[in-house]
Amino acid sequence: MTFITTFCGVSDKWIYRQIQLGHLPGPIKLGRSSRWLRSEIEEWLQKRVCSR
């Protein structure tokens, strides 16, 4: 989560809201931890940049 919030400049609450809305890929659960593939986050961000 720290990587995503730092990389995108947003809060963790905003990230989870985007997941709920289906705008952002959900995490991969590893036990109680949540992880995202960097490539998925970068692709998601690139799509947002291209759509503006």
Backbone atoms as SQL, in Angstrom:
CREATE TABLE atoms (id INTEGER PRIMARY KEY, chain TEXT, resi INTEGER, resn TEXT, atom TEXT, x REAL, y REAL, z REAL);
INSERT INTO atoms VALUES
  (1, 'A', 1, 'MET', 'N', 0.826, -1.187, 0.000),
  (2, 'A', 1, 'MET', 'CA', 0.000, 0.000, 0.000),
  (3, 'A', 1, 'MET', 'C', 0.874, 1.255, 0.000),
  (4, 'A', 2, 'THR', 'N', 1.972, 1.230, 0.719),
  (5, 'A', 2, 'THR', 'CA', 2.851, 2.395, 0.772),
  (6, 'A', 2, 'THR', 'C', 3.360, 2.760, -0.616),
  (7, 'A', 3, 'PHE', 'N', 3.722, 1.747, -1.394),
  (8, 'A', 3, 'PHE', 'CA', 4.192, 2.016, -2.753),
  (9, 'A', 3, 'PHE', 'C', 3.105, 2.719, -3.567),
  (10, 'A', 4, 'ILE', 'N', 1.894, 2.203, -3.527),
  (11, 'A', 4, 'ILE', 'CA', 0.812, 2.759, -4.346),
  (12, 'A', 4, 'ILE', 'C', 0.477, 4.184, -3.913),
  (13, 'A', 5, 'THR', 'N', 0.340, 4.413, -2.624),
  (14, 'A', 5, 'THR', 'CA', -0.021, 5.749, -2.164),
  (15, 'A', 5, 'THR', 'C', 1.086, 6.757, -2.479),
  (16, 'A', 6, 'THR', 'N', 2.336, 6.353, -2.359),
  (17, 'A', 6, 'THR', 'CA', 3.462, 7.233, -2.683),
  (18, 'A', 6, 'THR', 'C', 3.550, 7.451, -4.193),
  (19, 'A', 7, 'PHE', 'N', 3.432, 6.372, -4.950),
  (20, 'A', 7, 'PHE', 'CA', 3.544, 6.419, -6.408),
  (21, 'A', 7, 'PHE', 'C', 2.451, 7.297, -7.019),
  (22, 'A', 8, 'CYS', 'N', 1.228, 7.168, -6.498),
  (23, 'A', 8, 'CYS', 'CA', 0.088, 7.901, -7.052),
  (24, 'A', 8, 'CYS', 'C', -0.185, 9.220, -6.328),
  (25, 'A', 9, 'GLY', 'N', 0.363, 9.392, -5.139),
  (26, 'A', 9, 'GLY', 'CA', 0.142, 10.621, -4.380),
  (27, 'A', 9, 'GLY', 'C', -1.256, 10.737, -3.811),
  (28, 'A', 10, 'VAL', 'N', -1.821, 9.611, -3.396),
  (29, 'A', 10, 'VAL', 'CA', -3.180, 9.582, -2.845),
  (30, 'A', 10, 'VAL', 'C', -3.184, 8.803, -1.531),
  (31, 'A', 11, 'SER', 'N', -4.312, 8.837, -0.842),
  (32, 'A', 11, 'SER', 'CA', -4.420, 8.125, 0.439),
  (33, 'A', 11, 'SER', 'C', -4.841, 6.668, 0.220),
  (34, 'A', 12, 'ASP', 'N', -4.634, 5.861, 1.253),
  (35, 'A', 12, 'ASP', 'CA', -5.055, 4.464, 1.171),
  (36, 'A', 12, 'ASP', 'C', -6.573, 4.351, 1.079),
  (37, 'A', 13, 'LYS', 'N', -7.296, 5.266, 1.722),
  (38, 'A', 13, 'LYS', 'CA', -8.760, 5.248, 1.635),
  (39, 'A', 13, 'LYS', 'C', -9.216, 5.485, 0.206),
  (40, 'A', 14, 'TRP', 'N', -8.543, 6.375, -0.521),
  (41, 'A', 14, 'TRP', 'CA', -8.883, 6.636, -1.913),
  (42, 'A', 14, 'TRP', 'C', -8.648, 5.387, -2.764),
  (43, 'A', 15, 'ILE', 'N', -7.523, 4.704, -2.508),
  (44, 'A', 15, 'ILE', 'CA', -7.197, 3.477, -3.243),
  (45, 'A', 15, 'ILE', 'C', -8.284, 2.431, -3.026),
  (46, 'A', 16, 'TYR', 'N', -8.668, 2.189, -1.771),
  (47, 'A', 16, 'TYR', 'CA', -9.690, 1.184, -1.493),
  (48, 'A', 16, 'TYR', 'C', -11.037, 1.565, -2.094),
  (49, 'A', 17, 'ARG', 'N', -11.337, 2.842, -2.164),
  (50, 'A', 17, 'ARG', 'CA', -12.583, 3.294, -2.786),
  (51, 'A', 17, 'ARG', 'C', -12.565, 3.007, -4.291),
  (52, 'A', 18, 'GLN', 'N', -11.425, 3.221, -4.929),
  (53, 'A', 18, 'GLN', 'CA', -11.299, 2.933, -6.352),
  (54, 'A', 18, 'GLN', 'C', -11.448, 1.440, -6.635),
  (55, 'A', 19, 'ILE', 'N', -10.960, 0.611, -5.724),
  (56, 'A', 19, 'ILE', 'CA', -11.125, -0.844, -5.855),
  (57, 'A', 19, 'ILE', 'C', -12.600, -1.197, -5.748),
  (58, 'A', 20, 'GLN', 'N', -13.302, -0.630, -4.764),
  (59, 'A', 20, 'GLN', 'CA', -14.730, -0.885, -4.593),
  (60, 'A', 20, 'GLN', 'C', -15.527, -0.480, -5.820),
  (61, 'A', 21, 'LEU', 'N', -15.144, 0.610, -6.447),
  (62, 'A', 21, 'LEU', 'CA', -15.842, 1.102, -7.633),
  (63, 'A', 21, 'LEU', 'C', -15.466, 0.330, -8.898),
  (64, 'A', 22, 'GLY', 'N', -14.461, -0.538, -8.799),
  (65, 'A', 22, 'GLY', 'CA', -14.024, -1.325, -9.943),
  (66, 'A', 22, 'GLY', 'C', -13.082, -0.593, -10.875),
  (67, 'A', 23, 'HIS', 'N', -12.529, 0.527, -10.421),
  (68, 'A', 23, 'HIS', 'CA', -11.621, 1.318, -11.241),
  (69, 'A', 23, 'HIS', 'C', -10.175, 0.857, -11.127),
  (70, 'A', 24, 'LEU', 'N', -9.839, 0.193, -10.067),
  (71, 'A', 24, 'LEU', 'CA', -8.466, -0.219, -9.793),
  (72, 'A', 24, 'LEU', 'C', -8.457, -1.716, -9.522),
  (73, 'A', 25, 'PRO', 'N', -7.451, -2.432, -10.035),
  (74, 'A', 25, 'PRO', 'CA', -7.380, -3.872, -9.759),
  (75, 'A', 25, 'PRO', 'C', -7.264, -4.147, -8.265),
  (76, 'A', 26, 'GLY', 'N', -7.929, -5.188, -7.826),
  (77, 'A', 26, 'GLY', 'CA', -7.879, -5.567, -6.421),
  (78, 'A', 26, 'GLY', 'C', -6.530, -6.151, -6.045),
  (79, 'A', 27, 'PRO', 'N', -6.278, -6.238, -4.762),
  (80, 'A', 27, 'PRO', 'CA', -4.988, -6.757, -4.293),
  (81, 'A', 27, 'PRO', 'C', -4.921, -8.278, -4.370),
  (82, 'A', 28, 'ILE', 'N', -3.709, -8.763, -4.311),
  (83, 'A', 28, 'ILE', 'CA', -3.442, -10.189, -4.144),
  (84, 'A', 28, 'ILE', 'C', -3.248, -10.390, -2.652),
  (85, 'A', 29, 'LYS', 'N', -4.043, -11.255, -2.069),
  (86, 'A', 29, 'LYS', 'CA', -3.964, -11.465, -0.626),
  (87, 'A', 29, 'LYS', 'C', -2.910, -12.528, -0.311),
  (88, 'A', 30, 'LEU', 'N', -2.005, -12.187, 0.581),
  (89, 'A', 30, 'LEU', 'CA', -0.980, -13.103, 1.086),
  (90, 'A', 30, 'LEU', 'C', -1.133, -13.134, 2.595),
  (91, 'A', 31, 'GLY', 'N', -1.912, -14.088, 3.063),
  (92, 'A', 31, 'GLY', 'CA', -2.242, -14.109, 4.479),
  (93, 'A', 31, 'GLY', 'C', -3.104, -12.901, 4.788),
  (94, 'A', 32, 'ARG', 'N', -2.680, -12.084, 5.737),
  (95, 'A', 32, 'ARG', 'CA', -3.420, -10.867, 6.081),
  (96, 'A', 32, 'ARG', 'C', -2.919, -9.646, 5.322),
  (97, 'A', 33, 'SER', 'N', -1.896, -9.839, 4.501),
  (98, 'A', 33, 'SER', 'CA', -1.309, -8.731, 3.742),
  (99, 'A', 33, 'SER', 'C', -1.955, -8.616, 2.363),
  (100, 'A', 34, 'SER', 'N', -1.973, -7.408, 1.851),
  (101, 'A', 34, 'SER', 'CA', -2.455, -7.142, 0.496),
  (102, 'A', 34, 'SER', 'C', -1.289, -6.650, -0.339),
  (103, 'A', 35, 'ARG', 'N', -1.174, -7.207, -1.531),
  (104, 'A', 35, 'ARG', 'CA', -0.096, -6.818, -2.444),
  (105, 'A', 35, 'ARG', 'C', -0.679, -6.591, -3.835),
  (106, 'A', 36, 'TRP', 'N', -0.048, -5.701, -4.584),
  (107, 'A', 36, 'TRP', 'CA', -0.446, -5.424, -5.953),
  (108, 'A', 36, 'TRP', 'C', 0.751, -5.653, -6.856),
  (109, 'A', 37, 'LEU', 'N', 0.472, -6.039, -8.094),
  (110, 'A', 37, 'LEU', 'CA', 1.543, -6.134, -9.071),
  (111, 'A', 37, 'LEU', 'C', 1.873, -4.720, -9.554),
  (112, 'A', 38, 'ARG', 'N', 3.130, -4.384, -9.513),
  (113, 'A', 38, 'ARG', 'CA', 3.545, -3.044, -9.941),
  (114, 'A', 38, 'ARG', 'C', 3.097, -2.788, -11.375),
  (115, 'A', 39, 'SER', 'N', 3.203, -3.807, -12.222),
  (116, 'A', 39, 'SER', 'CA', 2.829, -3.645, -13.633),
  (117, 'A', 39, 'SER', 'C', 1.348, -3.302, -13.776),
  (118, 'A', 40, 'GLU', 'N', 0.484, -3.869, -12.948),
  (119, 'A', 40, 'GLU', 'CA', -0.948, -3.554, -13.008),
  (120, 'A', 40, 'GLU', 'C', -1.215, -2.110, -12.582),
  (121, 'A', 41, 'ILE', 'N', -0.527, -1.651, -11.564),
  (122, 'A', 41, 'ILE', 'CA', -0.715, -0.280, -11.091),
  (123, 'A', 41, 'ILE', 'C', -0.202, 0.704, -12.128),
  (124, 'A', 42, 'GLU', 'N', 0.960, 0.417, -12.712),
  (125, 'A', 42, 'GLU', 'CA', 1.508, 1.305, -13.739),
  (126, 'A', 42, 'GLU', 'C', 0.599, 1.343, -14.968),
  (127, 'A', 43, 'GLU', 'N', 0.048, 0.191, -15.362),
  (128, 'A', 43, 'GLU', 'CA', -0.876, 0.135, -16.500),
  (129, 'A', 43, 'GLU', 'C', -2.147, 0.923, -16.198),
  (130, 'A', 44, 'TRP', 'N', -2.686, 0.774, -14.997),
  (131, 'A', 44, 'TRP', 'CA', -3.883, 1.513, -14.586),
  (132, 'A', 44, 'TRP', 'C', -3.626, 3.021, -14.641),
  (133, 'A', 45, 'LEU', 'N', -2.476, 3.437, -14.135),
  (134, 'A', 45, 'LEU', 'CA', -2.148, 4.852, -14.125),
  (135, 'A', 45, 'LEU', 'C', -1.963, 5.375, -15.553),
  (136, 'A', 46, 'GLN', 'N', -1.319, 4.599, -16.398),
  (137, 'A', 46, 'GLN', 'CA', -1.110, 5.006, -17.789),
  (138, 'A', 46, 'GLN', 'C', -2.446, 5.170, -18.511),
  (139, 'A', 47, 'LYS', 'N', -3.400, 4.289, -18.259),
  (140, 'A', 47, 'LYS', 'CA', -4.731, 4.400, -18.868),
  (141, 'A', 47, 'LYS', 'C', -5.411, 5.686, -18.420),
  (142, 'A', 48, 'ARG', 'N', -5.257, 6.052, -17.164),
  (143, 'A', 48, 'ARG', 'CA', -5.856, 7.301, -16.660),
  (144, 'A', 48, 'ARG', 'C', -5.222, 8.518, -17.328),
  (145, 'A', 49, 'VAL', 'N', -3.913, 8.476, -17.530),
  (146, 'A', 49, 'VAL', 'CA', -3.222, 9.585, -18.180),
  (147, 'A', 49, 'VAL', 'C', -3.688, 9.703, -19.633),
  (148, 'A', 50, 'CYS', 'N', -3.808, 8.592, -20.330),
  (149, 'A', 50, 'CYS', 'CA', -4.211, 8.599, -21.739),
  (150, 'A', 50, 'CYS', 'C', -5.671, 9.017, -21.932),
  (151, 'A', 51, 'SER', 'N', -6.518, 8.782, -20.940),
  (152, 'A', 51, 'SER', 'CA', -7.945, 9.078, -21.084),
  (153, 'A', 51, 'SER', 'C', -8.290, 10.531, -20.778),
  (154, 'A', 52, 'ARG', 'N', -7.363, 11.294, -20.287),
  (155, 'A', 52, 'ARG', 'CA', -7.693, 12.686, -19.922),
  (156, 'A', 52, 'ARG', 'C', -7.740, 13.613, -21.085);
